[in-house]
Amino acid sequence: MRNKKINKIRDDYFLAEEKYRKFNKEDKTSFDLYAGQEVKNKLREFNVVKKNTFISGLYVGEDPDSLNNSINKAKEQLIESMRNDLKIEKS
């Protein structure tokens, strides 16, 4: 059971990395053209947290605890900045 969970996390990580590489290769120019500075800064912060977590092996907090999980916090801040940039109210 534990091994399946670890394998799923690994597979999800590699899928996310592949999507991120594709984004950088194909869509980054459009993103840089249209995204506001706050969104760009939050994306940069998210990338730093991700790198520190997966490369340096830093502890991020428990997954279900979104208040203390640094990846979830960075992701939520990025999403919120995108909503603000697009003038979308949080539902």
PyMOL Python script that loads the backbone (N, CA, C, O; Angstrom):
from pymol import cmd

cmd.read_pdbstr("""\
ATOM      1  N   MET A   1       0.827  -1.196   0.000  1.00  0.00           N
ATOM      2  CA  MET A   1       0.000   0.000   0.000  1.00  0.00           C
ATOM      3  C   MET A   1       0.875   1.265   0.000  1.00  0.00           C
ATOM      4  O   MET A   1       0.656   2.183  -0.791  1.00  0.00           O
ATOM      5  N   ARG A   2       1.860   1.293   0.895  1.00  0.00           N
ATOM      6  CA  ARG A   2       2.745   2.456   0.989  1.00  0.00           C
ATOM      7  C   ARG A   2       3.559   2.626  -0.289  1.00  0.00           C
ATOM      8  O   ARG A   2       3.788   3.745  -0.749  1.00  0.00           O
ATOM      9  N   ASN A   3       3.994   1.496  -0.859  1.00  0.00           N
ATOM     10  CA  ASN A   3       4.780   1.538  -2.085  1.00  0.00           C
ATOM     11  C   ASN A   3       3.957   2.097  -3.248  1.00  0.00           C
ATOM     12  O   ASN A   3       4.484   2.832  -4.083  1.00  0.00           O
ATOM     13  N   LYS A   4       2.662   1.750  -3.304  1.00  0.00           N
ATOM     14  CA  LYS A   4       1.792   2.280  -4.362  1.00  0.00           C
ATOM     15  C   LYS A   4       1.654   3.789  -4.236  1.00  0.00           C
ATOM     16  O   LYS A   4       1.659   4.509  -5.236  1.00  0.00           O
ATOM     17  N   LYS A   5       1.529   4.267  -2.991  1.00  0.00           N
ATOM     18  CA  LYS A   5       1.399   5.706  -2.769  1.00  0.00           C
ATOM     19  C   LYS A   5       2.675   6.433  -3.193  1.00  0.00           C
ATOM     20  O   LYS A   5       2.617   7.490  -3.822  1.00  0.00           O
ATOM     21  N   ILE A   6       3.806   5.868  -2.851  1.00  0.00           N
ATOM     22  CA  ILE A   6       5.090   6.466  -3.246  1.00  0.00           C
ATOM     23  C   ILE A   6       5.223   6.485  -4.766  1.00  0.00           C
ATOM     24  O   ILE A   6       5.659   7.484  -5.338  1.00  0.00           O
ATOM     25  N   ASN A   7       4.850   5.386  -5.422  1.00  0.00           N
ATOM     26  CA  ASN A   7       4.914   5.328  -6.884  1.00  0.00           C
ATOM     27  C   ASN A   7       3.981   6.345  -7.523  1.00  0.00           C
ATOM     28  O   ASN A   7       4.336   6.959  -8.529  1.00  0.00           O
ATOM     29  N   LYS A   8       2.785   6.535  -6.950  1.00  0.00           N
ATOM     30  CA  LYS A   8       1.842   7.514  -7.496  1.00  0.00           C
ATOM     31  C   LYS A   8       2.409   8.926  -7.357  1.00  0.00           C
ATOM     32  O   LYS A   8       2.329   9.726  -8.288  1.00  0.00           O
ATOM     33  N   ILE A   9       2.980   9.225  -6.197  1.00  0.00           N
ATOM     34  CA  ILE A   9       3.582  10.545  -5.986  1.00  0.00           C
ATOM     35  C   ILE A   9       4.712  10.767  -6.984  1.00  0.00           C
ATOM     36  O   ILE A   9       4.822  11.845  -7.568  1.00  0.00           O
ATOM     37  N   ARG A  10       5.551   9.751  -7.181  1.00  0.00           N
ATOM     38  CA  ARG A  10       6.653   9.850  -8.145  1.00  0.00           C
ATOM     39  C   ARG A  10       6.117  10.093  -9.552  1.00  0.00           C
ATOM     40  O   ARG A  10       6.611  10.966 -10.266  1.00  0.00           O
ATOM     41  N   ASP A  11       5.100   9.317  -9.952  1.00  0.00           N
ATOM     42  CA  ASP A  11       4.528   9.464 -11.292  1.00  0.00           C
ATOM     43  C   ASP A  11       3.896  10.841 -11.475  1.00  0.00           C
ATOM     44  O   ASP A  11       4.055  11.463 -12.524  1.00  0.00           O
ATOM     45  N   ASP A  12       3.174  11.320 -10.450  1.00  0.00           N
ATOM     46  CA  ASP A  12       2.573  12.654 -10.518  1.00  0.00           C
ATOM     47  C   ASP A  12       3.645  13.732 -10.648  1.00  0.00           C
ATOM     48  O   ASP A  12       3.473  14.706 -11.382  1.00  0.00           O
ATOM     49  N   TYR A  13       4.743  13.551  -9.935  1.00  0.00           N
ATOM     50  CA  TYR A  13       5.843  14.514 -10.006  1.00  0.00           C
ATOM     51  C   TYR A  13       6.425  14.561 -11.419  1.00  0.00           C
ATOM     52  O   TYR A  13       6.631  15.641 -11.972  1.00  0.00           O
ATOM     53  N   PHE A  14       6.690  13.391 -12.003  1.00  0.00           N
ATOM     54  CA  PHE A  14       7.264  13.364 -13.345  1.00  0.00           C
ATOM     55  C   PHE A  14       6.292  13.923 -14.384  1.00  0.00           C
ATOM     56  O   PHE A  14       6.720  14.576 -15.335  1.00  0.00           O
ATOM     57  N   LEU A  15       5.000  13.677 -14.218  1.00  0.00           N
ATOM     58  CA  LEU A  15       3.998  14.243 -15.115  1.00  0.00           C
ATOM     59  C   LEU A  15       3.997  15.769 -15.006  1.00  0.00           C
ATOM     60  O   LEU A  15       3.952  16.466 -16.020  1.00  0.00           O
ATOM     61  N   ALA A  16       4.046  16.283 -13.781  1.00  0.00           N
ATOM     62  CA  ALA A  16       4.078  17.733 -13.581  1.00  0.00           C
ATOM     63  C   ALA A  16       5.338  18.341 -14.194  1.00  0.00           C
ATOM     64  O   ALA A  16       5.277  19.407 -14.806  1.00  0.00           O
ATOM     65  N   GLU A  17       6.472  17.673 -14.032  1.00  0.00           N
ATOM     66  CA  GLU A  17       7.721  18.156 -14.627  1.00  0.00           C
ATOM     67  C   GLU A  17       7.616  18.202 -16.151  1.00  0.00           C
ATOM     68  O   GLU A  17       8.065  19.159 -16.782  1.00  0.00           O
ATOM     69  N   GLU A  18       7.025  17.172 -16.728  1.00  0.00           N
ATOM     70  CA  GLU A  18       6.861  17.129 -18.185  1.00  0.00           C
ATOM     71  C   GLU A  18       5.961  18.269 -18.655  1.00  0.00           C
ATOM     72  O   GLU A  18       6.267  18.931 -19.647  1.00  0.00           O
ATOM     73  N   LYS A  19       4.858  18.501 -17.952  1.00  0.00           N
ATOM     74  CA  LYS A  19       3.954  19.598 -18.318  1.00  0.00           C
ATOM     75  C   LYS A  19       4.648  20.948 -18.164  1.00  0.00           C
ATOM     76  O   LYS A  19       4.443  21.850 -18.976  1.00  0.00           O
ATOM     77  N   TYR A  20       5.459  21.087 -17.133  1.00  0.00           N
ATOM     78  CA  TYR A  20       6.171  22.344 -16.912  1.00  0.00           C
ATOM     79  C   TYR A  20       7.193  22.594 -18.020  1.00  0.00           C
ATOM     80  O   TYR A  20       7.310  23.715 -18.514  1.00  0.00           O
ATOM     81  N   ARG A  21       7.925  21.563 -18.410  1.00  0.00           N
ATOM     82  CA  ARG A  21       8.880  21.708 -19.518  1.00  0.00           C
ATOM     83  C   ARG A  21       8.155  22.101 -20.805  1.00  0.00           C
ATOM     84  O   ARG A  21       8.632  22.947 -21.561  1.00  0.00           O
ATOM     85  N   LYS A  22       7.000  21.480 -21.046  1.00  0.00           N
ATOM     86  CA  LYS A  22       6.210  21.801 -22.240  1.00  0.00           C
ATOM     87  C   LYS A  22       5.740  23.256 -22.178  1.00  0.00           C
ATOM     88  O   LYS A  22       5.797  23.972 -23.178  1.00  0.00           O
ATOM     89  N   PHE A  23       5.281  23.686 -21.011  1.00  0.00           N
ATOM     90  CA  PHE A  23       4.856  25.072 -20.834  1.00  0.00           C
ATOM     91  C   PHE A  23       6.007  26.028 -21.134  1.00  0.00           C
ATOM     92  O   PHE A  23       5.827  27.002 -21.864  1.00  0.00           O
ATOM     93  N   ASN A  24       7.177  25.760 -20.581  1.00  0.00           N
ATOM     94  CA  ASN A  24       8.334  26.629 -20.822  1.00  0.00           C
ATOM     95  C   ASN A  24       8.717  26.664 -22.287  1.00  0.00           C
ATOM     96  O   ASN A  24       9.142  27.701 -22.796  1.00  0.00           O
ATOM     97  N   LYS A  25       8.570  25.539 -22.971  1.00  0.00           N
ATOM     98  CA  LYS A  25       8.961  25.462 -24.374  1.00  0.00           C
ATOM     99  C   LYS A  25       7.937  26.128 -25.290  1.00  0.00           C
ATOM    100  O   LYS A  25       8.318  26.808 -26.243  1.00  0.00           O
ATOM    101  N   GLU A  26       6.636  25.943 -25.015  1.00  0.00           N
ATOM    102  CA  GLU A  26       5.604  26.361 -25.960  1.00  0.00           C
ATOM    103  C   GLU A  26       4.814  27.602 -25.548  1.00  0.00           C
ATOM    104  O   GLU A  26       4.442  28.401 -26.408  1.00  0.00           O
ATOM    105  N   ASP A  27       4.552  27.779 -24.262  1.00  0.00           N
ATOM    106  CA  ASP A  27       3.617  28.822 -23.842  1.00  0.00           C
ATOM    107  C   ASP A  27       4.238  29.942 -23.025  1.00  0.00           C
ATOM    108  O   ASP A  27       3.538  30.891 -22.669  1.00  0.00           O
ATOM    109  N   LYS A  28       5.510  29.868 -22.720  1.00  0.00           N
ATOM    110  CA  LYS A  28       6.144  30.846 -21.834  1.00  0.00           C
ATOM    111  C   LYS A  28       6.101  32.252 -22.419  1.00  0.00           C
ATOM    112  O   LYS A  28       5.926  33.216 -21.674  1.00  0.00           O
ATOM    113  N   THR A  29       6.255  32.392 -23.711  1.00  0.00           N
ATOM    114  CA  THR A  29       6.243  33.716 -24.335  1.00  0.00           C
ATOM    115  C   THR A  29       4.894  34.391 -24.146  1.00  0.00           C
ATOM    116  O   THR A  29       4.832  35.567 -23.786  1.00  0.00           O
ATOM    117  N   SER A  30       3.815  33.655 -24.385  1.00  0.00           N
ATOM    118  CA  SER A  30       2.475  34.211 -24.180  1.00  0.00           C
ATOM    119  C   SER A  30       2.269  34.583 -22.724  1.00  0.00           C
ATOM    120  O   SER A  30       1.705  35.633 -22.418  1.00  0.00           O
ATOM    121  N   PHE A  31       2.725  33.729 -21.837  1.00  0.00           N
ATOM    122  CA  PHE A  31       2.590  33.997 -20.406  1.00  0.00           C
ATOM    123  C   PHE A  31       3.320  35.278 -20.037  1.00  0.00           C
ATOM    124  O   PHE A  31       2.768  36.127 -19.337  1.00  0.00           O
ATOM    125  N   ASP A  32       4.554  35.426 -20.500  1.00  0.00           N
ATOM    126  CA  ASP A  32       5.334  36.628 -20.198  1.00  0.00           C
ATOM    127  C   ASP A  32       4.690  37.875 -20.784  1.00  0.00           C
ATOM    128  O   ASP A  32       4.790  38.959 -20.207  1.00  0.00           O
ATOM    129  N   LEU A  33       4.038  37.728 -21.915  1.00  0.00           N
ATOM    130  CA  LEU A  33       3.410  38.862 -22.575  1.00  0.00           C
ATOM    131  C   LEU A  33       2.162  39.327 -21.834  1.00  0.00           C
ATOM    132  O   LEU A  33       1.932  40.530 -21.706  1.00  0.00           O
ATOM    133  N   TYR A  34       1.355  38.389 -21.346  1.00  0.00           N
ATOM    134  CA  TYR A  34       0.050  38.737 -20.785  1.00  0.00           C
ATOM    135  C   TYR A  34      -0.027  38.733 -19.260  1.00  0.00           C
ATOM    136  O   TYR A  34      -0.882  39.419 -18.701  1.00  0.00           O
ATOM    137  N   ALA A  35       0.813  38.004 -18.584  1.00  0.00           N
ATOM    138  CA  ALA A  35       0.722  37.917 -17.124  1.00  0.00           C
ATOM    139  C   ALA A  35       1.269  39.183 -16.471  1.00  0.00           C
ATOM    140  O   ALA A  35       2.244  39.774 -16.934  1.00  0.00           O
ATOM    141  N   GLY A  36       0.617  39.576 -15.389  1.00  0.00           N
ATOM    142  CA  GLY A  36       1.078  40.732 -14.630  1.00  0.00           C
ATOM    143  C   GLY A  36       2.322  40.400 -13.816  1.00  0.00           C
ATOM    144  O   GLY A  36       2.696  39.235 -13.674  1.00  0.00           O
ATOM    145  N   GLN A  37       2.953  41.436 -13.289  1.00  0.00           N
ATOM    146  CA  GLN A  37       4.190  41.246 -12.533  1.00  0.00           C
ATOM    147  C   GLN A  37       3.975  40.409 -11.279  1.00  0.00           C
ATOM    148  O   GLN A  37       4.832  39.598 -10.925  1.00  0.00           O
ATOM    149  N   GLU A  38       2.842  40.594 -10.601  1.00  0.00           N
ATOM    150  CA  GLU A  38       2.580  39.806  -9.391  1.00  0.00           C
ATOM    151  C   GLU A  38       2.502  38.316  -9.719  1.00  0.00           C
ATOM    152  O   GLU A  38       3.026  37.489  -8.973  1.00  0.00           O
ATOM    153  N   VAL A  39       1.854  37.971 -10.824  1.00  0.00           N
ATOM    154  CA  VAL A  39       1.747  36.565 -11.233  1.00  0.00           C
ATOM    155  C   VAL A  39       3.134  36.010 -11.547  1.00  0.00           C
ATOM    156  O   VAL A  39       3.463  34.894 -11.146  1.00  0.00           O
ATOM    157  N   LYS A  40       3.932  36.773 -12.251  1.00  0.00           N
ATOM    158  CA  LYS A  40       5.295  36.322 -12.572  1.00  0.00           C
ATOM    159  C   LYS A  40       6.108  36.102 -11.301  1.00  0.00           C
ATOM    160  O   LYS A  40       6.853  35.127 -11.193  1.00  0.00           O
ATOM    161  N   ASN A  41       5.960  37.020 -10.333  1.00  0.00           N
ATOM    162  CA  ASN A  41       6.690  36.876  -9.070  1.00  0.00           C
ATOM    163  C   ASN A  41       6.231  35.645  -8.300  1.00  0.00           C
ATOM    164  O   ASN A  41       7.054  34.921  -7.739  1.00  0.00           O
ATOM    165  N   LYS A  42       4.922  35.403  -8.269  1.00  0.00           N
ATOM    166  CA  LYS A  42       4.395  34.236  -7.546  1.00  0.00           C
ATOM    167  C   LYS A  42       4.810  32.939  -8.235  1.00  0.00           C
ATOM    168  O   LYS A  42       5.061  31.941  -7.560  1.00  0.00           O
ATOM    169  N   LEU A  43       4.884  32.936  -9.551  1.00  0.00           N
ATOM    170  CA  LEU A  43       5.356  31.748 -10.264  1.00  0.00           C
ATOM    171  C   LEU A  43       6.820  31.486  -9.916  1.00  0.00           C
ATOM    172  O   LEU A  43       7.221  30.340  -9.714  1.00  0.00           O
ATOM    173  N   ARG A  44       7.606  32.543  -9.848  1.00  0.00           N
ATOM    174  CA  ARG A  44       9.011  32.409  -9.467  1.00  0.00           C
ATOM    175  C   ARG A  44       9.130  31.852  -8.044  1.00  0.00           C
ATOM    176  O   ARG A  44       9.949  30.970  -7.785  1.00  0.00           O
ATOM    177  N   GLU A  45       8.305  32.373  -7.121  1.00  0.00           N
ATOM    178  CA  GLU A  45       8.313  31.876  -5.739  1.00  0.00           C
ATOM    179  C   GLU A  45       7.919  30.403  -5.685  1.00  0.00           C
ATOM    180  O   GLU A  45       8.526  29.618  -4.956  1.00  0.00           O
ATOM    181  N   PHE A  46       6.892  30.028  -6.465  1.00  0.00           N
ATOM    182  CA  PHE A  46       6.450  28.636  -6.498  1.00  0.00           C
ATOM    183  C   PHE A  46       7.582  27.734  -6.988  1.00  0.00           C
ATOM    184  O   PHE A  46       7.807  26.657  -6.437  1.00  0.00           O
ATOM    185  N   ASN A  47       8.283  28.172  -8.013  1.00  0.00           N
ATOM    186  CA  ASN A  47       9.399  27.378  -8.541  1.00  0.00           C
ATOM    187  C   ASN A  47      10.516  27.218  -7.516  1.00  0.00           C
ATOM    188  O   ASN A  47      11.136  26.157  -7.436  1.00  0.00           O
ATOM    189  N   VAL A  48      10.777  28.258  -6.737  1.00  0.00           N
ATOM    190  CA  VAL A  48      11.807  28.168  -5.697  1.00  0.00           C
ATOM    191  C   VAL A  48      11.392  27.159  -4.630  1.00  0.00           C
ATOM    192  O   VAL A  48      12.198  26.329  -4.211  1.00  0.00           O
ATOM    193  N   VAL A  49      10.137  27.229  -4.191  1.00  0.00           N
ATOM    194  CA  VAL A  49       9.644  26.278  -3.185  1.00  0.00           C
ATOM    195  C   VAL A  49       9.728  24.859  -3.724  1.00  0.00           C
ATOM    196  O   VAL A  49      10.169  23.947  -3.026  1.00  0.00           O
ATOM    197  N   LYS A  50       9.302  24.678  -4.968  1.00  0.00           N
ATOM    198  CA  LYS A  50       9.332  23.344  -5.584  1.00  0.00           C
ATOM    199  C   LYS A  50      10.765  22.829  -5.667  1.00  0.00           C
ATOM    200  O   LYS A  50      11.036  21.676  -5.332  1.00  0.00           O
ATOM    201  N   LYS A  51      11.665  23.673  -6.106  1.00  0.00           N
ATOM    202  CA  LYS A  51      13.063  23.256  -6.234  1.00  0.00           C
ATOM    203  C   LYS A  51      13.655  22.913  -4.872  1.00  0.00           C
ATOM    204  O   LYS A  51      14.325  21.892  -4.717  1.00  0.00           O
ATOM    205  N   ASN A  52      13.404  23.768  -3.893  1.00  0.00           N
ATOM    206  CA  ASN A  52      13.922  23.511  -2.551  1.00  0.00           C
ATOM    207  C   ASN A  52      13.368  22.218  -1.971  1.00  0.00           C
ATOM    208  O   ASN A  52      14.063  21.506  -1.246  1.00  0.00           O
ATOM    209  N   THR A  53      12.142  21.925  -2.285  1.00  0.00           N
ATOM    210  CA  THR A  53      11.502  20.731  -1.747  1.00  0.00           C
ATOM    211  C   THR A  53      12.038  19.474  -2.394  1.00  0.00           C
ATOM    212  O   THR A  53      12.483  18.562  -1.697  1.00  0.00           O
ATOM    213  N   PHE A  54      12.005  19.409  -3.703  1.00  0.00           N
ATOM    214  CA  PHE A  54      12.333  18.167  -4.388  1.00  0.00           C
ATOM    215  C   PHE A  54      13.828  17.974  -4.608  1.00  0.00           C
ATOM    216  O   PHE A  54      14.302  16.838  -4.643  1.00  0.00           O
ATOM    217  N   ILE A  55      14.564  19.044  -4.755  1.00  0.00           N
ATOM    218  CA  ILE A  55      15.996  18.898  -4.990  1.00  0.00           C
ATOM    219  C   ILE A  55      16.758  18.886  -3.664  1.00  0.00           C
ATOM    220  O   ILE A  55      17.636  18.048  -3.456  1.00  0.00           O
ATOM    221  N   SER A  56      16.420  19.816  -2.770  1.00  0.00           N
ATOM    222  CA  SER A  56      17.125  19.896  -1.494  1.00  0.00           C
ATOM    223  C   SER A  56      16.568  18.938  -0.459  1.00  0.00           C
ATOM    224  O   SER A  56      17.230  18.642   0.536  1.00  0.00           O
ATOM    225  N   GLY A  57      15.352  18.450  -0.686  1.00  0.00           N
ATOM    226  CA  GLY A  57      14.746  17.509   0.243  1.00  0.00           C
ATOM    227  C   GLY A  57      14.198  18.152   1.500  1.00  0.00           C
ATOM    228  O   GLY A  57      14.091  17.487   2.530  1.00  0.00           O
ATOM    229  N   LEU A  58      13.847  19.434   1.442  1.00  0.00           N
ATOM    230  CA  LEU A  58      13.298  20.100   2.617  1.00  0.00           C
ATOM    231  C   LEU A  58      11.895  19.595   2.924  1.00  0.00           C
ATOM    232  O   LEU A  58      11.153  19.209   2.022  1.00  0.00           O
ATOM    233  N   TYR A  59      11.543  19.601   4.190  1.00  0.00           N
ATOM    234  CA  TYR A  59      10.217  19.178   4.630  1.00  0.00           C
ATOM    235  C   TYR A  59       9.215  20.272   4.289  1.00  0.00           C
ATOM    236  O   TYR A  59       9.481  21.447   4.544  1.00  0.00           O
ATOM    237  N   VAL A  60       8.071  19.912   3.717  1.00  0.00           N
ATOM    238  CA  VAL A  60       7.081  20.905   3.311  1.00  0.00           C
ATOM    239  C   VAL A  60       5.851  20.906   4.189  1.00  0.00           C
ATOM    240  O   VAL A  60       5.021  21.806   4.068  1.00  0.00           O
ATOM    241  N   GLY A  61       5.704  19.944   5.057  1.00  0.00           N
ATOM    242  CA  GLY A  61       4.492  19.829   5.855  1.00  0.00           C
ATOM    243  C   GLY A  61       3.652  18.691   5.331  1.00  0.00           C
ATOM    244  O   GLY A  61       3.922  18.133   4.267  1.00  0.00           O
ATOM    245  N   GLU A  62       2.638  18.357   6.084  1.00  0.00           N
ATOM    246  CA  GLU A  62       1.760  17.259   5.680  1.00  0.00           C
ATOM    247  C   GLU A  62       0.872  17.696   4.527  1.00  0.00           C
ATOM    248  O   GLU A  62       0.416  18.839   4.493  1.00  0.00           O
ATOM    249  N   ASP A  63       0.622  16.798   3.585  1.00  0.00           N
ATOM    250  CA  ASP A  63      -0.167  17.124   2.397  1.00  0.00           C
ATOM    251  C   ASP A  63      -1.568  17.626   2.727  1.00  0.00           C
ATOM    252  O   ASP A  63      -1.976  18.645   2.170  1.00  0.00           O
ATOM    253  N   PRO A  64      -2.329  16.967   3.602  1.00  0.00           N
ATOM    254  CA  PRO A  64      -3.691  17.455   3.851  1.00  0.00           C
ATOM    255  C   PRO A  64      -3.734  18.780   4.611  1.00  0.00           C
ATOM    256  O   PRO A  64      -4.764  19.455   4.607  1.00  0.00           O
ATOM    257  N   ASP A  65      -2.645  19.158   5.256  1.00  0.00           N
ATOM    258  CA  ASP A  65      -2.596  20.387   6.045  1.00  0.00           C
ATOM    259  C   ASP A  65      -2.176  21.543   5.150  1.00  0.00           C
ATOM    260  O   ASP A  65      -1.001  21.909   5.108  1.00  0.00           O
ATOM    261  N   SER A  66      -3.137  22.116   4.438  1.00  0.00           N
ATOM    262  CA  SER A  66      -2.808  23.138   3.441  1.00  0.00           C
ATOM    263  C   SER A  66      -2.284  24.427   4.065  1.00  0.00           C
ATOM    264  O   SER A  66      -1.643  25.223   3.378  1.00  0.00           O
ATOM    265  N   LEU A  67      -2.543  24.648   5.348  1.00  0.00           N
ATOM    266  CA  LEU A  67      -2.045  25.865   5.989  1.00  0.00           C
ATOM    267  C   LEU A  67      -0.556  25.794   6.283  1.00  0.00           C
ATOM    268  O   LEU A  67       0.121  26.821   6.331  1.00  0.00           O
ATOM    269  N   ASN A  68      -0.046  24.591   6.478  1.00  0.00           N
ATOM    270  CA  ASN A  68       1.362  24.442   6.831  1.00  0.00           C
ATOM    271  C   ASN A  68       2.178  23.728   5.759  1.00  0.00           C
ATOM    272  O   ASN A  68       3.350  23.426   5.982  1.00  0.00           O
ATOM    273  N   ASN A  69       1.592  23.458   4.618  1.00  0.00           N
ATOM    274  CA  ASN A  69       2.296  22.799   3.525  1.00  0.00           C
ATOM    275  C   ASN A  69       2.809  23.886   2.586  1.00  0.00           C
ATOM    276  O   ASN A  69       2.014  24.568   1.939  1.00  0.00           O
ATOM    277  N   SER A  70       4.123  24.054   2.506  1.00  0.00           N
ATOM    278  CA  SER A  70       4.687  25.184   1.757  1.00  0.00           C
ATOM    279  C   SER A  70       4.385  25.124   0.263  1.00  0.00           C
ATOM    280  O   SER A  70       4.232  26.168  -0.371  1.00  0.00           O
ATOM    281  N   ILE A  71       4.297  23.923  -0.315  1.00  0.00           N
ATOM    282  CA  ILE A  71       3.959  23.830  -1.743  1.00  0.00           C
ATOM    283  C   ILE A  71       2.517  24.268  -1.964  1.00  0.00           C
ATOM    284  O   ILE A  71       2.231  25.029  -2.888  1.00  0.00           O
ATOM    285  N   ASN A  72       1.607  23.788  -1.113  1.00  0.00           N
ATOM    286  CA  ASN A  72       0.207  24.186  -1.250  1.00  0.00           C
ATOM    287  C   ASN A  72       0.032  25.685  -1.041  1.00  0.00           C
ATOM    288  O   ASN A  72      -0.755  26.321  -1.742  1.00  0.00           O
ATOM    289  N   LYS A  73       0.762  26.255  -0.078  1.00  0.00           N
ATOM    290  CA  LYS A  73       0.673  27.702   0.156  1.00  0.00           C
ATOM    291  C   LYS A  73       1.138  28.474  -1.070  1.00  0.00           C
ATOM    292  O   LYS A  73       0.474  29.416  -1.504  1.00  0.00           O
ATOM    293  N   ALA A  74       2.275  28.079  -1.627  1.00  0.00           N
ATOM    294  CA  ALA A  74       2.808  28.769  -2.807  1.00  0.00           C
ATOM    295  C   ALA A  74       1.863  28.619  -3.994  1.00  0.00           C
ATOM    296  O   ALA A  74       1.665  29.561  -4.761  1.00  0.00           O
ATOM    297  N   LYS A  75       1.281  27.427  -4.140  1.00  0.00           N
ATOM    298  CA  LYS A  75       0.330  27.191  -5.236  1.00  0.00           C
ATOM    299  C   LYS A  75      -0.904  28.073  -5.070  1.00  0.00           C
ATOM    300  O   LYS A  75      -1.354  28.696  -6.031  1.00  0.00           O
ATOM    301  N   GLU A  76      -1.451  28.129  -3.858  1.00  0.00           N
ATOM    302  CA  GLU A  76      -2.636  28.954  -3.611  1.00  0.00           C
ATOM    303  C   GLU A  76      -2.349  30.433  -3.848  1.00  0.00           C
ATOM    304  O   GLU A  76      -3.194  31.150  -4.384  1.00  0.00           O
ATOM    305  N   GLN A  77      -1.164  30.892  -3.454  1.00  0.00           N
ATOM    306  CA  GLN A  77      -0.795  32.289  -3.691  1.00  0.00           C
ATOM    307  C   GLN A  77      -0.673  32.577  -5.187  1.00  0.00           C
ATOM    308  O   GLN A  77      -1.065  33.648  -5.650  1.00  0.00           O
ATOM    309  N   LEU A  78      -0.134  31.629  -5.932  1.00  0.00           N
ATOM    310  CA  LEU A  78      -0.019  31.785  -7.383  1.00  0.00           C
ATOM    311  C   LEU A  78      -1.399  31.854  -8.021  1.00  0.00           C
ATOM    312  O   LEU A  78      -1.660  32.721  -8.855  1.00  0.00           O
ATOM    313  N   ILE A  79      -2.283  30.942  -7.630  1.00  0.00           N
ATOM    314  CA  ILE A  79      -3.647  30.934  -8.175  1.00  0.00           C
ATOM    315  C   ILE A  79      -4.371  32.225  -7.827  1.00  0.00           C
ATOM    316  O   ILE A  79      -5.051  32.806  -8.673  1.00  0.00           O
ATOM    317  N   GLU A  80      -4.228  32.676  -6.589  1.00  0.00           N
ATOM    318  CA  GLU A  80      -4.880  33.918  -6.165  1.00  0.00           C
ATOM    319  C   GLU A  80      -4.360  35.114  -6.963  1.00  0.00           C
ATOM    320  O   GLU A  80      -5.139  35.993  -7.331  1.00  0.00           O
ATOM    321  N   SER A  81      -3.062  35.159  -7.233  1.00  0.00           N
ATOM    322  CA  SER A  81      -2.519  36.271  -8.023  1.00  0.00           C
ATOM    323  C   SER A  81      -3.040  36.231  -9.456  1.00  0.00           C
ATOM    324  O   SER A  81      -3.263  37.277 -10.066  1.00  0.00           O
ATOM    325  N   MET A  82      -3.236  35.020 -10.000  1.00  0.00           N
ATOM    326  CA  MET A  82      -3.810  34.901 -11.345  1.00  0.00           C
ATOM    327  C   MET A  82      -5.255  35.384 -11.351  1.00  0.00           C
ATOM    328  O   MET A  82      -5.679  36.083 -12.271  1.00  0.00           O
ATOM    329  N   ARG A  83      -6.004  35.009 -10.325  1.00  0.00           N
ATOM    330  CA  ARG A  83      -7.396  35.483 -10.233  1.00  0.00           C
ATOM    331  C   ARG A  83      -7.438  37.005 -10.151  1.00  0.00           C
ATOM    332  O   ARG A  83      -8.235  37.651 -10.831  1.00  0.00           O
ATOM    333  N   ASN A  84      -6.577  37.569  -9.314  1.00  0.00           N
ATOM    334  CA  ASN A  84      -6.534  39.029  -9.187  1.00  0.00           C
ATOM    335  C   ASN A  84      -6.164  39.684 -10.510  1.00  0.00           C
ATOM    336  O   ASN A  84      -6.735  40.709 -10.883  1.00  0.00           O
ATOM    337  N   ASP A  85      -5.214  39.094 -11.214  1.00  0.00           N
ATOM    338  CA  ASP A  85      -4.764  39.629 -12.498  1.00  0.00           C
ATOM    339  C   ASP A  85      -5.894  39.628 -13.527  1.00  0.00           C
ATOM    340  O   ASP A  85      -6.014  40.543 -14.342  1.00  0.00           O
ATOM    341  N   LEU A  86      -6.719  38.584 -13.469  1.00  0.00           N
ATOM    342  CA  LEU A  86      -7.826  38.447 -14.420  1.00  0.00           C
ATOM    343  C   LEU A  86      -9.132  39.035 -13.892  1.00  0.00           C
ATOM    344  O   LEU A  86     -10.157  38.989 -14.571  1.00  0.00           O
ATOM    345  N   LYS A  87      -9.091  39.589 -12.674  1.00  0.00           N
ATOM    346  CA  LYS A  87     -10.277  40.181 -12.032  1.00  0.00           C
ATOM    347  C   LYS A  87     -11.376  39.143 -11.827  1.00  0.00           C
ATOM    348  O   LYS A  87     -12.552  39.422 -12.061  1.00  0.00           O
ATOM    349  N   ILE A  88     -10.989  37.949 -11.390  1.00  0.00           N
ATOM    350  CA  ILE A  88     -11.943  36.869 -11.130  1.00  0.00           C
ATOM    351  C   ILE A  88     -12.122  36.751  -9.625  1.00  0.00           C
ATOM    352  O   ILE A  88     -11.149  36.632  -8.880  1.00  0.00           O
ATOM    353  N   GLU A  89     -13.385  36.787  -9.183  1.00  0.00           N
ATOM    354  CA  GLU A  89     -13.690  36.638  -7.755  1.00  0.00           C
ATOM    355  C   GLU A  89     -13.561  35.179  -7.363  1.00  0.00           C
ATOM    356  O   GLU A  89     -13.922  34.287  -8.132  1.00  0.00           O
ATOM    357  N   LYS A  90     -13.046  34.937  -6.165  1.00  0.00           N
ATOM    358  CA  LYS A  90     -12.930  33.564  -5.657  1.00  0.00           C
ATOM    359  C   LYS A  90     -14.322  33.050  -5.317  1.00  0.00           C
ATOM    360  O   LYS A  90     -15.096  33.723  -4.636  1.00  0.00           O
ATOM    361  N   SER A  91     -14.633  31.844  -5.803  1.00  0.00           N
ATOM    362  CA  SER A  91     -15.981  31.300  -5.557  1.00  0.00           C
ATOM    363  C   SER A  91     -16.034  30.483  -4.304  1.00  0.00           C
ATOM    364  O   SER A  91     -17.090  29.957  -3.954  1.00  0.00           O
TER     365      SER A  91
END
""", "prot")
cmd.dss("prot")
cmd.show_as("cartoon", "prot")
cmd.util.cbc("prot")
cmd.orient("prot")
